[in-house]
Amino acid sequence: MDIVINNENNYPIGASYEDTMKRIASLALKMEGLEDHYEVGLTYVSKDEIKDLNREYRNIDKVTDVLSFPLIEDFSSDETLLGDVVISYEAAQEQAKEYGHSLEREILFLFTHSILHLLGYDHIEDEDRVIMEERQREILDELKIKR
């Protein structure tokens, strides 16, 4: 698993984040019965930047914490770029404080959530939300990422 990181705003992200993110993505792929030969793009942005992206790509004119842009529909193809993840560093900071846990935990949760979107999960319907939340818990628990 390769993660190509874009952090043009120079947010203070430690190297341990990337290592853990690789483990998250690898485990998610394994749970889906997929090989671990994919690449994910990860970009950290401001709240203003993610609001612009949310408006442009989802027609929702508000700040969100994370966006996912899947690039593969057929996992039997030779495609290797799984997709792109965009995390609002500022939104993650606010949510970490609100939920009473570390910024690292919040960013890793958002990344896990987004990887599942890249793999085809969604949470529009309650039934799908329950399945996706359970998979998130399984991944975070397996990697001992505290809640």
N, C-alpha and C positions, 0 to 999 in steps of 0.2 A: 504494500500500500504506500503510495506516494501522496503527500499533501503539499501542494504548491501554495505558499502563503503570501498574501499581499497585505502589508501593514504600512501603507504610505503615511498614515497619521502618526506612526511611531508610538502606538499604545504599548504600555509596558507588559508584554506577554512573555512569560518565561519559556525556556526550551522544553521544560517538562510537559507543557501543554501539548506540544506537537507529538512527543512520544506517546502520551496517553491517547491523543486523538487517533494516532495510527492503530493503537490497540483496540480502540472503540470501533473504528471502521472495519478492521480485520475480523473482529468478533461478530459484528453485524453481518458481514458477508458470509462468514462460516455458518451462522445460524440460518442463513437463507440457502445454504448449500452451494455457495458460489466460491470461485477461486479468488485468491487475494492478489490480483494483478491489476487493480484499478488505480486511477489517479483522481484526486479530488482537489478542486480549487477552493481556497478559503480566503475570504477578504474580510478584514475588520474595517468598519465604517462608523461614522458619527450618526447621531439620531437624524440629523437633517438629510444626510446621504441615503439612509435606509428608507426614510419617508419618501424621498424622490423615487427610489427604485420601486417601492410598494405602489406608488401612484402610477408609475409608468408600466409596470408589468402585471399588476393585479387590479388596477383602477380603484385602489383604496388609498385615500389621501390622509393617512395617519402613520405615525411611527409604529414600527413593529420591532421585535427583538431579533428575529432571524428570518432569512428567506432562503429557499432552496430552489435550485434550477437543475432538475434532472436532465441528463443528456442521453440516457439509454432507456429504451423501451423493451428491447429484445436482448436479454442477457445471454443468449446463445450466439450472439454476433461476436465479431472480433474487436468491437469497440472497447477502449480501455479508459476513456474519460467518463467517470461515473456522473459527474456534474459539479456544480458550484454551490458553495455555501457562503452566505453573507451574514455576518454577525454585527449587530450594533453594540460596540463596546460600551457606549454610554448607557444604553438600555439595560445591558447585562449588569453593569455596576449598580444601577438603581434597583433592579430586581433582586440582586444578591443581598443588598441591604434590606429590602422589603421582606424577603423570605428568611433572613437571618442566617445565611450561610456565606461561604467564601465566594469571591469573584471567580476563582478557578472552577469551583463546582458548578456555578451557573453557566459559564462558558462551555464546560464539558457537557452539561446537560443539553444546552442549545445545539451543540455539535451533534450529539447523539440523536436528538430529535430530527435534525436536518438530514443526517445520513439515512435515517429510516424513510424520510420523504424521498430521497434519491433512489431508494430501493422499492418505491411504489406504495408505501404506507400513507394513509391520510387519516384525518380525524373530523371529517365533515359530518358523518353519521355517528351516532352514539356507539353503535356496535363496533365500528372501525376505530373510534377513539379509545375504547377499552382495550382492543387488541394492540394498538400502537403504544399505549401507556404501559401495558404489561411487558412488551418487548423492551421498551426503554428501561424499565425497572430491572429486567433480567440482565441487560448489558451493564448498567451501572452497578448492580449488586455483584455480578461476576468479577468486575474489575475493582471492586471495593471502593467505589467513588461514593463518599458519604453524602447523605441527603441533607 
